[in-house]
Amino acid sequence: MHSGETSVQTGASPRPGLAAGAAGKAPDNLMARALLLGERLDHRRLAVAAGGMTDPLQLARPDGLTAFAFRWGAVVMFGATPEQEAALRAELHQRVSHPLANPEEESARIQSGAAEDGVDAGGLVTLRDFSIPRLAVVADALAKSAALSQQESTLAQTLDGMEPVVTGLRGQGRMTVSSRALLRLIGTALAARSHAAARVQPDDKPGLLWYHSELEGLHLRLAEEFELSERSAALDRKLTLIGEAVQTLLALIEARRSRTLEIAIVIFIGMDLLAALYALVYK
């Protein structure tokens, strides 16, 4: 079940970017943190970690941070200190299109010592080791969850914005907001969902599974844990509901415009008749 933060347990050996502790041992407890920074993240000229993957893009960081970047605006960091996170966000800022004022986030805690990949009944996700492909699968799930959260928030705001319209129609029999304001609100939500759907496919498997098919089970368990398919389907249902409401409201707007036009025509005809009568009487 999606909860905003999930624990992830992993195996022993340290990997590049996961610095050893004071005793020279690999860290056994890390926080993975995903941030949806904006609509798109330009990958051009970003440094790729030596031997790292490109989908998602594993970033080369001078401070040793393990981080992955996604073209649709997300970045996922493992074990980042506040200073490391701030430095990475500052570097990526100019590369983000339409940045969010408040980036959406998703987090998960990872620990070492698991026998196999999976998720237990308490929501603890277990990985066999800190290999980069396994971390990339975790990053993919976290990033998609953050993107879905942002879409959920946008559509919820749209439905909230439509509430006064529905209330006005029910209580007063008329729309209490302007047609332009209503259409702008609906257009914002539809654009956010359609743009995100074009970039983020929650049901799609990460491309790295073509080369690491042994991690497909981990991907499926993480997708289930964060309810990626269910949340995406719920968003589509809400979008359908908004679409049906749009059709109804557009019909009401058109009817109101038609009624206004009819009144204008009647007034014009009346004025024409008055002019004709005036000519007959006073000539």
C-alpha positions as CSV (number, residue, x, y, z in Angstrom):
1,M,0.0,0.0,0.0
2,H,1.2,3.5,-0.9
3,S,2.3,5.3,2.2
4,G,4.7,8.1,1.2
5,E,7.6,6.4,2.8
6,T,8.6,2.7,2.4
7,S,11.5,0.8,4.0
8,V,14.0,-1.0,1.7
9,Q,16.4,-3.6,3.0
10,T,19.5,-4.5,0.9
11,G,22.5,-6.8,1.0
12,A,26.0,-6.2,2.0
13,S,28.5,-5.0,-0.6
14,P,29.0,-1.3,-1.0
15,R,28.7,0.2,-4.4
16,P,30.2,3.4,-6.0
17,G,28.5,6.4,-4.5
18,L,27.6,4.6,-1.3
19,A,30.4,5.8,1.0
20,A,31.6,3.6,3.8
21,G,31.1,4.6,7.4
22,A,33.7,5.6,10.0
23,A,34.6,2.0,10.6
24,G,35.2,1.4,6.9
25,K,32.0,-0.7,6.6
26,A,29.3,-0.2,4.0
27,P,26.2,1.8,5.3
28,D,23.4,-0.5,6.3
29,N,20.7,2.1,6.5
30,L,20.0,4.7,3.7
31,M,17.2,7.0,2.8
32,A,16.2,7.0,-0.9
33,R,14.4,10.2,-1.9
34,A,12.7,11.1,-5.1
35,L,11.9,14.6,-6.2
36,L,9.7,15.6,-9.1
37,L,11.3,18.9,-10.0
38,G,9.3,20.0,-13.0
39,E,7.9,19.0,-16.3
40,R,11.1,17.9,-18.0
41,L,14.8,17.5,-17.2
42,D,17.3,18.2,-19.9
43,H,20.0,15.4,-19.9
44,R,22.3,17.0,-22.4
45,R,25.8,17.4,-21.1
46,L,25.0,15.9,-17.7
47,A,28.0,13.8,-16.6
48,V,27.2,10.0,-16.4
49,A,28.8,7.9,-13.7
50,A,31.7,5.7,-14.8
51,G,30.1,2.4,-15.9
52,G,26.7,3.8,-15.0
53,M,23.5,3.3,-16.9
54,T,21.7,5.9,-19.0
55,D,18.1,4.9,-18.6
56,P,17.6,6.1,-15.9
57,L,20.7,8.3,-16.1
58,Q,23.1,7.6,-13.2
59,L,24.7,10.9,-12.5
60,A,28.4,11.3,-11.8
61,R,28.7,13.3,-8.6
62,P,32.0,14.6,-7.2
63,D,30.8,14.1,-3.7
64,G,30.1,10.3,-4.3
65,L,26.3,10.6,-4.1
66,T,24.4,7.9,-6.0
67,A,21.6,9.6,-7.9
68,F,19.4,8.9,-11.0
69,A,17.8,11.5,-13.3
70,F,14.7,11.0,-15.4
71,R,13.9,13.0,-18.5
72,W,10.3,13.7,-17.3
73,G,11.6,15.8,-14.4
74,A,12.5,13.5,-11.5
75,V,15.7,12.9,-9.7
76,V,16.2,10.1,-7.1
77,M,19.0,10.2,-4.5
78,F,20.3,7.5,-2.2
79,G,21.7,8.5,1.2
80,A,22.0,12.2,0.4
81,T,23.0,14.6,3.0
82,P,21.1,18.0,3.0
83,E,24.2,19.6,1.5
84,Q,24.5,17.0,-1.2
85,E,20.8,17.4,-2.1
86,A,21.0,21.1,-2.2
87,A,24.1,21.0,-4.5
88,L,22.4,18.6,-6.9
89,R,19.2,20.6,-7.0
90,A,21.1,23.8,-7.7
91,E,23.0,22.1,-10.5
92,L,19.8,20.8,-12.1
93,H,17.7,23.9,-11.6
94,Q,18.6,25.5,-15.0
95,R,17.8,22.2,-16.8
96,V,14.3,21.9,-15.5
97,S,11.4,23.0,-17.7
98,H,8.4,24.5,-15.9
99,P,9.8,23.8,-12.4
100,L,7.3,23.1,-9.6
101,A,7.2,25.7,-6.8
102,N,7.1,22.8,-4.3
103,P,8.6,19.6,-5.8
104,E,6.6,16.5,-5.2
105,E,8.5,13.8,-3.3
106,E,8.5,10.1,-2.4
107,S,10.9,8.4,0.0
108,A,12.0,5.0,1.1
109,R,14.4,3.7,3.7
110,I,16.9,1.0,2.6
111,Q,18.9,-1.4,4.8
112,S,21.3,-4.2,4.3
113,G,21.0,-7.9,5.2
114,A,18.3,-9.3,3.0
115,A,18.4,-12.9,1.6
116,E,16.2,-12.0,-1.4
117,D,14.4,-9.2,-3.1
118,G,10.8,-8.6,-2.0
119,V,8.4,-6.7,0.3
120,D,7.3,-8.1,3.6
121,A,3.9,-7.7,5.2
122,G,5.1,-4.6,7.1
123,G,6.0,-2.8,3.9
124,L,9.8,-3.4,4.3
125,V,11.3,-3.8,0.8
126,T,14.2,-6.2,0.7
127,L,17.1,-6.2,-1.8
128,R,19.9,-8.7,-2.1
129,D,22.6,-6.1,-2.5
130,F,23.4,-2.4,-3.3
131,S,24.0,-3.1,-7.0
132,I,23.3,-0.2,-9.3
133,P,20.6,-2.0,-11.3
134,R,18.7,-2.8,-8.1
135,L,18.9,0.8,-6.9
136,A,17.7,1.9,-10.4
137,V,14.6,-0.3,-10.1
138,V,13.9,1.3,-6.7
139,A,14.5,4.7,-8.2
140,D,12.1,4.0,-11.1
141,A,9.3,3.1,-8.7
142,L,9.9,6.1,-6.4
143,A,10.0,8.6,-9.3
144,K,6.8,7.3,-10.8
145,S,5.1,7.4,-7.4
146,A,6.1,11.1,-7.1
147,A,4.8,11.9,-10.6
148,L,1.5,10.2,-9.8
149,S,1.3,12.2,-6.5
150,Q,1.7,15.5,-8.4
151,Q,-1.0,14.4,-10.9
152,E,-3.3,13.4,-8.1
153,S,-2.9,16.8,-6.5
154,T,-3.5,18.7,-9.7
155,L,-6.7,16.8,-10.5
156,A,-7.9,17.1,-6.9
157,Q,-7.5,20.9,-7.2
158,T,-9.5,20.9,-10.4
159,L,-12.4,18.9,-8.8
160,D,-12.3,21.3,-5.8
161,G,-12.4,24.2,-8.2
162,M,-15.5,22.7,-9.9
163,E,-17.3,22.3,-6.6
164,P,-18.6,25.9,-6.5
165,V,-19.9,25.5,-10.0
166,V,-21.8,22.4,-9.1
167,T,-23.1,24.0,-5.9
168,G,-24.3,27.1,-7.8
169,L,-26.1,25.0,-10.4
170,R,-27.8,22.9,-7.6
171,G,-28.7,25.8,-5.4
172,Q,-29.3,28.7,-7.7
173,G,-29.8,27.1,-11.1
174,R,-26.9,29.0,-12.7
175,M,-23.1,29.1,-12.9
176,T,-21.5,31.3,-10.4
177,V,-18.1,31.5,-12.1
178,S,-17.1,32.9,-15.5
179,S,-16.9,30.5,-18.4
180,R,-13.3,31.6,-19.1
181,A,-12.1,30.9,-15.5
182,L,-13.8,27.5,-15.5
183,L,-12.3,26.5,-18.9
184,R,-8.8,27.6,-17.7
185,L,-9.1,25.5,-14.6
186,I,-10.2,22.4,-16.6
187,G,-7.5,23.0,-19.2
188,T,-4.8,23.1,-16.6
189,A,-5.8,19.7,-15.3
190,L,-6.2,18.1,-18.7
191,A,-2.8,19.4,-19.8
192,A,-1.1,18.2,-16.7
193,R,-2.5,14.7,-17.0
194,S,-2.0,14.4,-20.8
195,H,1.6,15.7,-20.6
196,A,2.5,13.5,-17.7
197,A,0.8,10.5,-19.4
198,A,3.0,11.1,-22.5
199,R,6.2,11.1,-20.4
200,V,5.4,8.8,-17.5
201,Q,4.0,5.4,-18.0
202,P,3.4,3.8,-14.6
203,D,2.5,0.4,-16.1
204,D,5.6,0.3,-18.2
205,K,8.6,-1.8,-17.0
206,P,11.9,0.0,-16.8
207,G,14.1,-0.6,-19.8
208,L,16.9,-2.0,-17.7
209,L,14.8,-5.2,-17.1
210,W,15.7,-6.2,-20.7
211,Y,19.2,-6.7,-19.4
212,H,18.4,-7.7,-15.8
213,S,15.3,-9.9,-16.1
214,E,16.1,-11.3,-12.6
215,L,14.9,-8.0,-11.2
216,E,11.4,-8.2,-12.8
217,G,10.0,-9.6,-9.5
218,L,11.4,-6.7,-7.6
219,H,9.8,-4.3,-10.0
220,L,6.4,-5.9,-9.7
221,R,6.5,-5.9,-5.9
222,L,7.5,-2.2,-5.8
223,A,4.8,-1.4,-8.3
224,E,2.3,-3.2,-6.0
225,E,3.7,-1.5,-2.9
226,F,3.3,2.0,-4.4
227,E,0.0,1.1,-6.1
228,L,1.3,2.5,-9.4
229,S,-1.3,0.8,-11.7
230,E,-4.2,1.4,-9.3
231,R,-3.4,5.1,-8.8
232,S,-2.9,5.6,-12.6
233,A,-6.3,3.9,-13.2
234,A,-8.0,6.1,-10.6
235,L,-6.5,9.2,-12.2
236,D,-7.9,8.1,-15.6
237,R,-11.4,7.6,-13.9
238,K,-11.2,11.1,-12.4
239,L,-10.2,12.5,-15.8
240,T,-13.2,10.8,-17.4
241,L,-15.4,12.3,-14.7
242,I,-13.9,15.8,-15.4
243,G,-14.4,15.2,-19.2
244,E,-18.1,14.3,-18.7
245,A,-18.5,17.4,-16.5
246,V,-16.8,19.5,-19.1
247,Q,-19.2,18.3,-21.8
248,T,-22.2,19.2,-19.6
249,L,-20.8,22.6,-18.6
250,L,-19.9,23.5,-22.2
251,A,-23.4,22.6,-23.2
252,L,-24.7,25.0,-20.5
253,I,-22.3,27.7,-21.6
254,E,-23.4,27.3,-25.2
255,A,-27.0,27.4,-24.2
256,R,-26.4,30.6,-22.2
257,R,-24.7,32.2,-25.2
258,S,-27.5,31.1,-27.5
259,R,-30.1,32.6,-25.1
260,T,-28.1,35.8,-25.0
261,L,-28.0,35.9,-28.8
262,E,-31.7,35.2,-29.0
263,I,-32.4,38.1,-26.6
264,A,-30.1,40.4,-28.7
265,I,-32.0,39.4,-31.9
266,V,-35.4,40.1,-30.3
267,I,-34.1,43.5,-29.1
268,F,-32.8,44.3,-32.5
269,I,-36.1,43.3,-34.2
270,G,-38.0,45.4,-31.6
271,M,-35.9,48.4,-32.2
272,D,-36.4,47.9,-36.0
273,L,-40.2,47.8,-35.5
274,L,-40.1,50.9,-33.3
275,A,-38.1,52.7,-36.0
276,A,-40.7,51.7,-38.6
277,L,-43.6,52.8,-36.4
278,Y,-41.9,56.1,-35.7
279,A,-41.5,56.7,-39.5
280,L,-45.2,55.9,-40.1
281,V,-46.5,58.1,-37.4
282,Y,-44.3,61.2,-37.9
283,K,-44.0,61.3,-41.6
